[in-house]
Amino acid sequence: MEIRRDRYLKRLQVRMHNGMIKVITGARRCGKSYLVFKLFRNWLIDQGIPQDHIVEMAFDMRENAAFRNPDYFLSWAKEQMQGEGFYYLLLDEVQMLDSFEEVLNSLLHIDNIDVYVTGSNSKFLSSDVITEFRGRGDEVRIQPLSFSEFMQTYSGNRYDAWAEYLMYGGMPLAATMQTDEQKASYLQALFTETYLKDILDHNRIKNNVELDELVDVLASSVGSLTNPTKIAATFRSVHGSTLSPSTVQAYIGYLEDSFLIEEAVRFDVKGRHYIGSPKKYYFEDVGLRNARLGFRQVEETHLMENIIFNELRSRGMLVDVGVVPVRERNDAGILERKQLEIDFVATRGSSKYYIQSAYALPDEEKRHQEEASLVRVPDSFRKIILVGTPTKTWHDEQGITFMNVLDFLLDEKSLER
């Protein structure tokens, strides 16, 4: 089965011949190699590119071990690209090539090649890897399957697919497995034996128990505001740990560099400035998050919020947590300062969207509660409430759009409806 990943394929297409190295990053096993070596390669051939002008190298294959020598590889690569016209150099697991940063910078001096590289492990996935290319690296970030991509693998209706996606997420291989046991075992092993092992090895962490406990804390508090000081205090009171806030912050950074989690920072909508702490953390894939907790905490409210965050990011948006300061009278008639929250402020270019995630709106009181922060936003950008229960898209008298979350996920243009 071929899973289309048109969103990312287009991002590679618009970067062709831009004089930069296209660096495809993302969590391990999320589909980077599939995108470049199958989908993009096939597209190049469909465009009439001769196959001998597409030069490939997978450095992780045993038979290609000799090519990990940088001088040997450069000599070989140049021999493959002696003819006229553009050549497309596709390199997989490039971190296994010795001195790969120097090699890639050397390739930039050849006029008629276009270079695309993928890689795994924390050395390559580190957030500063692009700087190694002296400002000439162009990153394309890949995420696990979105819900609309996941639907390509699913034969049932969208509601059954949603239940499956909430539980097991969108890691491509898991999505194609047949049984719950297969999926659960694969995701649990992937988290422990691949992601956490990479982090422990690369960062030389000796006390893996503390990292394990931190991951569990973050997994249990998806969508909740927190900070390293608060987490460290929890460790002291619950586990008697001496883990410091600075160590917690470092561990969180390792998890972010490996694309396991991503932070959302608070943004004061009225004051138009960022608020440094606390922050929210979301998992790159809800299936991995659930696997980490043994599939024991599958709360649809929080997982739906995580999925919305991932979808907005995969659409190329910057996503913050909105804060709306207000002054309201309490029951005693005294004015109090409050901060109302907007789940997501999503920005792309000049477009901005204020989005609330509401699993259910059982009555008017709940509806007004979800609207409270949106109606106080002092601008005219789109305001949307995504609802987990079935509903048609409609607009209320205050211009707020109500939309079913599946309609949002399955329609790339849904925020404009």
C-alpha positions as CSV (number, residue, x, y, z in Angstrom):
1,M,0.0,0.0,0.0
2,E,1.3,3.4,-1.0
3,I,0.5,6.2,1.5
4,R,0.4,9.6,-0.1
5,R,2.2,12.3,1.8
6,D,1.3,15.2,-0.5
7,R,1.8,17.8,2.2
8,Y,5.5,17.0,2.5
9,L,6.1,16.1,-1.1
10,K,5.0,19.6,-2.1
11,R,7.5,21.0,0.3
12,L,10.3,19.2,-1.4
13,Q,9.1,20.2,-4.8
14,V,9.0,23.9,-4.0
15,R,12.6,23.7,-2.7
16,M,14.1,22.1,-5.8
17,H,17.2,23.9,-7.2
18,N,17.3,26.4,-4.5
19,G,21.1,26.0,-3.9
20,M,20.6,24.6,-0.4
21,I,20.8,21.1,1.1
22,K,17.3,19.8,1.8
23,V,17.5,18.3,5.3
24,I,14.5,16.0,6.0
25,T,14.2,15.7,9.8
26,G,11.7,14.0,12.1
27,A,11.2,11.3,14.7
28,R,12.6,7.9,13.8
29,R,10.3,5.7,11.9
30,C,8.0,8.5,10.9
31,G,8.5,8.0,7.1
32,K,11.4,10.2,6.1
33,S,13.1,7.6,3.9
34,Y,9.8,6.6,2.4
35,L,9.1,10.2,1.4
36,V,12.4,10.8,-0.3
37,F,13.3,7.4,-1.7
38,K,9.9,6.3,-2.9
39,L,7.5,9.2,-3.2
40,F,9.9,12.0,-4.3
41,R,12.0,9.6,-6.4
42,N,8.9,8.4,-8.3
43,W,7.7,11.9,-8.8
44,L,11.1,12.9,-10.3
45,I,10.8,10.0,-12.7
46,D,7.3,11.0,-13.6
47,Q,8.6,14.5,-14.4
48,G,11.0,13.0,-17.0
49,I,14.2,12.9,-14.9
50,P,16.4,10.1,-16.3
51,Q,17.0,7.4,-13.6
52,D,20.7,7.7,-14.1
53,H,20.4,11.4,-12.9
54,I,19.0,10.2,-9.6
55,V,21.9,9.1,-7.4
56,E,21.1,7.3,-4.2
57,M,23.0,6.1,-1.2
58,A,21.7,4.4,1.9
59,F,24.6,4.5,4.4
60,D,23.0,2.1,6.9
61,M,23.2,-0.8,4.5
62,R,26.0,-3.2,5.3
63,E,27.0,-3.5,1.6
64,N,27.5,0.3,1.5
65,A,29.9,0.4,4.6
66,A,32.8,1.4,2.4
67,F,31.0,4.6,1.3
68,R,31.0,5.9,4.9
69,N,34.6,7.0,4.2
70,P,34.1,10.7,3.2
71,D,36.8,10.8,0.5
72,Y,35.7,7.5,-1.0
73,F,32.1,8.6,-1.1
74,L,32.9,12.0,-2.6
75,S,35.0,10.4,-5.4
76,W,32.2,7.9,-6.1
77,A,29.5,10.6,-6.1
78,K,31.3,12.8,-8.6
79,E,31.9,9.9,-10.9
80,Q,28.1,9.3,-11.0
81,M,27.4,12.9,-12.1
82,Q,29.5,13.5,-15.2
83,G,26.8,14.1,-17.7
84,E,24.8,17.1,-18.7
85,G,21.8,18.4,-16.8
86,F,20.8,18.4,-13.1
87,Y,21.5,15.4,-10.9
88,Y,19.5,14.6,-7.7
89,L,21.5,13.2,-4.9
90,L,19.4,11.3,-2.3
91,L,21.3,10.3,0.9
92,D,19.7,8.2,3.6
93,E,21.0,7.9,7.2
94,V,23.6,10.5,6.4
95,Q,24.9,10.7,9.9
96,M,26.6,7.3,9.3
97,L,28.9,9.0,6.8
98,D,32.1,10.2,8.6
99,S,32.4,14.0,8.6
100,F,29.1,14.2,6.9
101,E,28.9,18.0,7.6
102,E,32.1,18.6,5.6
103,V,31.0,16.3,2.8
104,L,27.7,18.1,2.4
105,N,29.3,21.5,2.4
106,S,31.7,20.2,-0.4
107,L,28.7,19.1,-2.4
108,L,27.3,22.6,-2.3
109,H,30.1,23.8,-4.5
110,I,29.0,21.5,-7.4
111,D,26.6,23.6,-9.6
112,N,24.5,20.9,-11.2
113,I,23.3,18.8,-8.2
114,D,20.4,19.1,-5.9
115,V,21.0,17.3,-2.5
116,Y,18.4,15.7,-0.2
117,V,19.4,14.0,3.0
118,T,17.6,12.1,5.8
119,G,19.0,10.9,9.0
120,S,18.2,9.4,12.4
121,N,19.6,9.4,15.9
122,S,20.1,12.4,18.1
123,K,23.3,13.5,16.4
124,F,21.4,14.3,13.2
125,L,18.1,15.2,14.8
126,S,19.7,17.9,17.1
127,S,18.0,21.2,16.5
128,D,21.3,22.9,15.6
129,V,22.2,20.5,12.8
130,I,21.2,23.0,10.1
131,T,23.9,25.4,11.4
132,E,26.5,22.9,10.5
133,F,25.8,23.7,6.8
134,R,26.7,27.4,7.4
135,G,23.2,28.7,6.6
136,R,22.8,26.6,3.5
137,G,20.6,23.9,4.9
138,D,16.8,24.0,4.3
139,E,14.9,21.9,6.8
140,V,11.7,19.9,5.9
141,R,10.2,18.6,9.1
142,I,8.2,15.3,8.8
143,Q,5.7,14.1,11.3
144,P,3.9,10.8,11.7
145,L,0.8,10.2,9.7
146,S,-1.9,12.9,10.1
147,F,-5.5,11.6,10.6
148,S,-6.2,12.2,6.9
149,E,-3.1,10.3,5.9
150,F,-4.0,7.5,8.4
151,M,-7.4,7.2,6.7
152,Q,-5.7,6.0,3.6
153,T,-4.7,2.8,5.5
154,Y,-8.1,2.3,7.1
155,S,-11.0,0.4,5.6
156,G,-13.8,1.3,8.0
157,N,-15.7,4.5,8.6
158,R,-14.1,7.7,10.0
159,Y,-15.5,7.3,13.5
160,D,-14.0,3.9,13.9
161,A,-10.8,5.2,12.4
162,W,-10.8,8.1,14.9
163,A,-11.0,5.6,17.8
164,E,-8.1,3.6,16.4
165,Y,-6.0,6.8,15.8
166,L,-6.7,8.1,19.4
167,M,-5.3,4.8,20.7
168,Y,-2.4,3.9,18.4
169,G,-1.6,7.2,16.6
170,G,0.0,7.5,13.2
171,M,3.4,5.9,13.1
172,P,3.3,4.4,9.6
173,L,4.3,0.9,10.4
174,A,1.9,0.6,13.3
175,A,-0.9,1.9,11.1
176,T,-0.5,-1.0,8.7
177,M,-0.4,-3.7,11.4
178,Q,-3.4,-5.9,11.8
179,T,-3.8,-6.6,15.5
180,D,-4.0,-4.5,18.6
181,E,-1.3,-6.7,20.2
182,Q,1.1,-6.1,17.3
183,K,0.6,-2.3,17.4
184,A,1.0,-2.1,21.2
185,S,4.1,-4.2,21.3
186,Y,5.7,-2.3,18.4
187,L,5.0,1.2,19.9
188,Q,6.2,0.2,23.3
189,A,9.4,-1.3,22.0
190,L,10.0,1.7,19.6
191,F,9.7,4.1,22.5
192,T,12.0,2.3,24.9
193,E,14.5,0.5,22.6
194,T,14.9,3.2,20.0
195,Y,14.0,6.7,21.2
196,L,15.0,6.6,24.8
197,K,18.1,4.5,24.1
198,D,19.2,7.1,21.6
199,I,18.8,9.8,24.2
200,L,20.6,7.9,26.9
201,D,23.5,7.0,24.7
202,H,24.0,10.3,23.0
203,N,23.7,12.4,26.1
204,R,25.6,9.9,28.3
205,I,22.8,9.8,30.9
206,K,23.6,7.3,33.6
207,N,20.4,7.6,35.7
208,N,17.8,6.4,33.2
209,V,15.2,6.1,36.0
210,E,14.9,9.8,36.3
211,L,14.5,10.3,32.6
212,D,11.9,7.5,32.6
213,E,9.9,9.2,35.4
214,L,10.1,12.6,33.6
215,V,8.7,11.0,30.4
216,D,5.9,9.5,32.4
217,V,5.1,12.9,34.1
218,L,5.0,14.7,30.7
219,A,2.9,11.9,29.2
220,S,0.4,12.1,32.0
221,S,0.1,15.9,31.8
222,V,-0.4,16.4,28.1
223,G,-1.9,19.9,27.5
224,S,-1.3,21.0,31.1
225,L,0.8,24.0,32.0
226,T,4.0,23.1,33.7
227,N,7.7,24.1,34.1
228,P,10.9,22.5,35.2
229,T,10.6,24.0,38.8
230,K,7.2,22.5,39.2
231,I,8.3,19.1,37.9
232,A,11.4,19.1,40.1
233,A,9.2,19.8,43.1
234,T,6.9,16.9,42.2
235,F,9.9,14.6,42.0
236,R,11.1,15.7,45.5
237,S,7.6,15.2,47.1
238,V,6.6,12.0,45.4
239,H,9.9,10.2,44.7
240,G,12.3,11.9,47.2
241,S,14.5,12.8,44.2
242,T,17.1,15.5,44.2
243,L,16.6,16.2,40.5
244,S,17.2,19.9,39.9
245,P,15.1,22.2,37.7
246,S,18.1,22.7,35.4
247,T,18.5,18.9,34.9
248,V,14.7,18.7,34.2
249,Q,15.1,21.4,31.6
250,A,18.1,19.6,30.0
251,Y,16.1,16.3,29.8
252,I,13.1,18.1,28.2
253,G,15.5,19.5,25.7
254,Y,16.8,16.0,24.8
255,L,13.2,14.9,24.3
256,E,12.5,17.8,22.0
257,D,15.7,17.3,20.0
258,S,14.6,13.8,19.3
259,F,11.2,15.0,18.2
260,L,9.3,13.1,20.9
261,I,7.7,16.2,22.3
262,E,7.2,19.8,21.4
263,E,6.5,22.8,23.5
264,A,3.8,25.5,23.1
265,V,4.6,28.8,24.7
266,R,2.0,31.2,26.1
267,F,1.2,34.4,24.2
268,D,-0.6,37.4,25.6
269,V,-3.1,38.2,22.9
270,K,-3.8,41.7,24.1
271,G,-0.3,42.7,25.1
272,R,1.2,40.9,22.1
273,H,4.1,39.4,23.9
274,Y,5.3,36.0,25.0
275,I,5.1,34.7,28.5
276,G,8.1,32.5,29.2
277,S,6.7,30.1,31.8
278,P,4.8,27.8,32.3
279,K,4.5,26.0,29.0
280,K,2.6,23.1,27.6
281,Y,4.1,20.0,26.0
282,Y,2.6,17.8,23.4
283,F,3.7,14.4,22.1
284,E,4.7,14.0,18.5
285,D,2.5,10.9,18.2
286,V,-0.4,10.1,20.6
287,G,0.2,6.3,20.0
288,L,3.7,6.6,21.4
289,R,2.4,8.6,24.3
290,N,-0.2,6.0,25.1
291,A,2.3,3.2,24.7
292,R,4.5,4.9,27.2
293,L,1.7,4.7,29.8
294,G,0.7,1.2,28.9
295,F,-2.4,2.4,27.2
296,R,-3.9,3.0,30.6
297,Q,-4.6,6.8,30.3
298,V,-6.5,7.2,27.0
299,E,-8.4,10.4,27.8
300,E,-10.1,11.6,24.6
301,T,-10.2,15.2,25.8
302,H,-6.4,15.6,26.1
303,L,-5.6,13.4,23.2
304,M,-7.9,15.3,20.9
305,E,-6.1,18.5,22.0
306,N,-2.7,16.9,21.2
307,I,-3.9,15.7,17.8
308,I,-5.1,19.2,16.9
309,F,-1.8,20.7,17.9
310,N,0.1,18.2,15.7
311,E,-2.3,18.9,12.8
312,L,-1.7,22.6,13.0
313,R,2.1,22.1,13.1
314,S,2.0,19.7,10.2
315,R,0.1,22.4,8.2
316,G,3.2,24.6,8.7
317,M,1.8,26.8,11.4
318,L,3.4,28.3,14.4
319,V,1.3,27.3,17.4
320,D,1.1,29.1,20.8
321,V,-1.2,29.0,23.8
322,G,-3.3,32.1,23.9
323,V,-3.7,34.2,27.1
324,V,-6.4,36.9,27.4
325,P,-6.1,39.1,30.5
326,V,-9.5,40.3,31.8
327,R,-10.9,42.0,34.8
328,E,-14.2,40.6,36.1
329,R,-16.2,41.1,39.3
330,N,-16.4,38.2,41.7
331,D,-19.5,37.1,43.7
332,A,-18.7,39.9,46.2
333,G,-18.6,42.5,43.4
334,I,-14.9,43.1,43.6
335,L,-12.9,43.4,40.4
336,E,-10.4,40.6,39.9
337,R,-7.7,40.1,37.4
338,K,-8.0,36.8,35.5
339,Q,-6.3,35.1,32.6
340,L,-8.6,33.3,30.2
341,E,-6.9,30.7,28.0
342,I,-7.2,30.0,24.3
343,D,-6.0,26.5,23.5
344,F,-4.2,27.5,20.3
345,V,-3.1,30.6,18.5
346,A,-2.0,29.3,15.1
347,T,-0.1,31.6,12.8
348,R,1.1,31.1,9.2
349,G,2.3,34.2,7.4
350,S,-0.2,37.0,7.7
351,S,-3.0,34.5,8.7
352,K,-4.0,33.8,12.3
353,Y,-6.5,31.5,13.9
354,Y,-7.8,31.3,17.5
355,I,-8.8,27.7,18.2
356,Q,-10.5,26.0,21.2
357,S,-10.6,22.2,21.6
358,A,-13.9,21.1,23.2
359,Y,-14.6,17.4,23.3
360,A,-18.3,18.0,24.0
361,L,-20.6,21.0,24.3
362,P,-23.5,19.4,26.2
363,D,-25.3,22.7,27.1
364,E,-25.3,26.5,26.8
365,E,-23.2,26.9,29.9
366,K,-20.3,24.8,28.4
367,R,-20.6,26.6,25.1
368,H,-20.3,30.0,26.8
369,Q,-17.4,28.8,28.8
370,E,-15.5,27.8,25.6
371,E,-16.4,31.1,24.0
372,A,-15.4,33.3,26.9
373,S,-11.8,33.9,25.9
374,L,-12.5,34.1,22.1
375,V,-15.1,36.9,22.4
376,R,-12.5,39.0,24.2
377,V,-9.8,38.8,21.5
378,P,-9.3,42.4,20.2
379,D,-9.0,41.6,16.5
380,S,-10.9,40.1,13.6
381,F,-9.0,36.9,12.8
382,R,-10.9,33.6,12.6
383,K,-12.2,32.1,15.9
384,I,-13.0,28.4,15.9
385,I,-14.2,25.8,18.4
386,L,-13.5,22.2,17.4
387,V,-15.9,19.8,18.8
388,G,-15.3,16.1,19.4
389,T,-19.0,15.0,19.1
390,P,-20.7,15.0,15.7
391,T,-21.9,18.4,14.6
392,K,-22.3,20.3,11.4
393,T,-20.2,23.4,10.8
394,W,-22.0,26.5,11.9
395,H,-21.4,30.1,12.9
396,D,-22.9,31.9,15.9
397,E,-24.0,35.5,16.2
398,Q,-20.5,36.5,17.4
399,G,-18.8,35.2,14.4
400,I,-17.3,32.1,16.1
401,T,-17.2,28.9,14.0
402,F,-18.2,25.6,15.5
403,M,-16.8,22.5,13.6
404,N,-16.5,18.8,14.2
405,V,-12.9,17.8,14.8
406,L,-13.0,15.2,12.0
407,D,-14.1,17.7,9.5
408,F,-11.2,19.9,10.5
409,L,-8.7,17.0,10.3
410,L,-9.9,15.7,6.9
411,D,-10.1,19.0,5.0
412,E,-6.8,20.9,4.4
413,K,-8.9,24.1,3.9
414,S,-11.2,23.5,6.8
415,L,-10.1,26.6,8.8
416,E,-11.4,28.8,5.9
417,R,-14.9,27.3,5.8
